[in-house]
Amino acid sequence: MITYQDLLSAIGEGDTRRESDVLDFVKKVIRQHQASELYQTAQIADEYDRQKNRTITQFQKILYTMSGEAVPDLFGACYRIPSRFFNRFVTQENQYLLGNGVSWDGEDSPLGEDFDYVLQDAGKKALCGAVSFGFMNLDHVEVFSVLEFAPLYDEENGALRAGVRFWQIDQTKPLRATLYEEDGYTEVIWRRKTKGEILQDKRKYKLIIRESEADGAEIYDGENYPSFPIVPLWANGHHQSEIVGIREGIDAYDLIKSGAASDIDEAAQIYWVIQNAGGMDDVDLRKFIERLRVVKAATMDEDGAVAEPHTIDIPYEAREAILTRIEKDLYKDFMALDTENIASGATTATQIRAAYEPMSNKVDEFEHCVYQFVDGLLKIAGKDVKFSFTRSQNINVQEMVQTIIMAADHLSDDYVTRKVLTTFGDGDLADDMIRERDAEDMQKINLPPRDEEWTEGMNSQTNE
């Protein structure tokens, strides 16, 4: 594992750096990162998230010859049906916590207008790859997955102190990389048939530009952030991908389901048993089958020869049972919500909350990781803002509204209005509805609406 201290010893600091040392170190970091268990597991998780389950897509049926040699079965049915369990699970966990965005304490988002969507992207990439990285880029946040960013941690305290982002759209195209450090970033490239070069020497993160008619736009100064501007978002306290521990169950489900489809395909074919026709060789049997396919009838030249069609009945009950069991265990092991359990019939609010309990417990740990991530970005941006998350749950709307109305006598009118509208999914309209209601009440008693003028008038009357 290459660390931040290795960076300092390999390329040094300031004017002592050599271009060749920077290029060699960055290339070494990329290669070692791609060979790491973290990267390899993230690749597998990414494939399962895109429904390209590696085990079933690479599955090949094998036959054994009389001598015991294993050969691929190129003639039998071999269906490969990947399931979508992993994508469903990580999407559900991510959107359950982040689907409603971040609620800031009376302010607009200090991390960019689209931060809600950026955070959802970061959360999904973290759940798949164990960790994702948020880069504070002046007035907004950019997200790097572990498949494109190699972190360099401090050996002493484990803090993220540097890293290399790399990308290549095709193996025949140039390899680009950016070395991020606390005091700036350096851009490098490896073109085809070249040893590599530095595209942009180290520059500061915040550039100050001045313009003039004579010189045009010119960078004349810059500054950095108070700390390293990239913050990791971990998926859980184990610092591992959510594919760990559940991949084997998904593979078992895919193999059994695909095997059942292959067996049914092969069993759907009719095979013939011809009695008293020992004189027929393989060519005669082939002609017999071809004639059946063409004219749907055939004659038997042998005396007493009888042709009987046969099919195979595949026992499916056992496979259906094991598939149901595996699916149930997958939901239980991932602590995910099976919506079929609450979709049938009138489910009470208590039953819905009980169904969400495993997911809520799991997301509690994920929320702690997300909170640290957002808090770290706010510190880099120099913002001190409180925030919270509203989890996205299915509810029994009718029962919830009835409960609110029954308790309305003991609650304020504003609270009841907000709660009812939020239950119906119209929480953004609460402020407008409250103002309209207040305006109507004021008109009934010939008072101006409750605004700044109204407040000042009431204050002056109170002072008198």
WOURQUI-V729293 format. One record per backbone hydrogen bond with DSSP energy under -0.5 kcal/mol. CO is the residue of the C=O (numbers start at 1). NH is the residue of the N-H. Records with the same first field share a line. If there is no record, write none. Layout:
CO: NH + NH
This chain:
3: 7
4: 8
5: 9
6: 10
7: 11 + 12
8: 12
13: 16
14: 17
18: 22
19: 23
20: 24
21: 25
22: 26
23: 27
24: 28
25: 29
26: 30
27: 31
28: 32
29: 33
30: 34
31: 35
33: 36
36: 40
37: 41
38: 42
39: 43
40: 44
41: 45
42: 46
43: 47
44: 48
45: 49
46: 50
47: 52
48: 51 + 87
53: 57
54: 58
56: 59
61: 73
63: 71
65: 68
69: 65
71: 63
72: 74
80: 82
84: 88
85: 89
86: 90
87: 91
88: 92
89: 93
90: 94
91: 95
92: 96
93: 97
94: 98
95: 99
96: 392
98: 101
101: 390
102: 104
103: 388
104: 106
109: 112
111: 141
112: 115
114: 117 + 118
115: 119
116: 120
117: 121
118: 122
119: 123
120: 124
121: 125
122: 126
123: 127
124: 128
125: 129
126: 130
127: 242
130: 235
131: 146
132: 233
133: 135 + 144
134: 136 + 231
135: 137 + 142
136: 138
137: 139 + 140
140: 137
142: 135
144: 133
145: 148 + 149
148: 166
149: 151
150: 164
152: 161 + 162
153: 4
154: 158
159: 154 + 161
162: 152
163: 180
164: 150
165: 178
167: 176
170: 173
174: 176
175: 190
176: 167
177: 188
178: 165 + 180
179: 186
180: 163
181: 184
184: 181
185: 203
186: 179
187: 199 + 200
188: 177
189: 191 + 197
190: 175
191: 194
197: 189 + 199
200: 187
203: 185
205: 207
206: 223
207: 209
208: 220 + 221
210: 218
212: 216
216: 212
218: 210 + 220
221: 208
223: 206
229: 136
231: 134
232: 234
233: 132
236: 239
241: 244
243: 246 + 247
246: 250
247: 251
248: 252
249: 253
250: 254
251: 255
252: 256
253: 257
254: 258
255: 259
256: 260
257: 261
258: 262
259: 263
260: 264
261: 265
262: 266
263: 267
264: 268
266: 269
267: 312
271: 310
272: 274
273: 275 + 308
275: 306
277: 280
281: 285
282: 286
283: 287
284: 288
285: 289
286: 290
287: 291
288: 292
289: 293
290: 294
291: 295 + 296 + 297
292: 296
299: 301
302: 305
306: 275 + 308
308: 273
310: 271
312: 314
313: 315
314: 316
316: 320
317: 321
318: 322
319: 323
320: 324
321: 325
322: 326
323: 327
324: 328
325: 329
326: 330
327: 331
328: 332
329: 333
330: 334
331: 335 + 336
336: 338
337: 339
338: 341
339: 342 + 343
340: 344
343: 345
345: 347
348: 352
349: 353
350: 354
351: 355
352: 356
353: 357
354: 357
356: 360
357: 361
358: 362
359: 363
360: 364
361: 365
362: 365 + 366
363: 367
364: 368
365: 369
366: 370
367: 371
368: 372
369: 373
370: 374
371: 375
372: 376
373: 377
374: 378
375: 379
376: 380
377: 381
378: 382 + 383
379: 382
383: 385
386: 105
388: 103
389: 391
390: 100
391: 393
395: 397
396: 400
397: 401
398: 402
399: 403
400: 404
401: 405
402: 406
403: 407
405: 408
407: 410
408: 411
412: 416
413: 417
414: 418
415: 419
416: 420
417: 421
418: 422
419: 423
420: 424
421: 426
422: 425
426: 429
427: 430
429: 433
430: 434
431: 435
432: 436
433: 437
434: 438
435: 439
436: 440
437: 441
438: 442
439: 443
440: 444
441: 445
442: 445 + 447
443: 446
449: 451
451: 455
452: 456
453: 457
454: 458
455: 459
456: 460
457: 461
458: 462
459: 463
460: 464
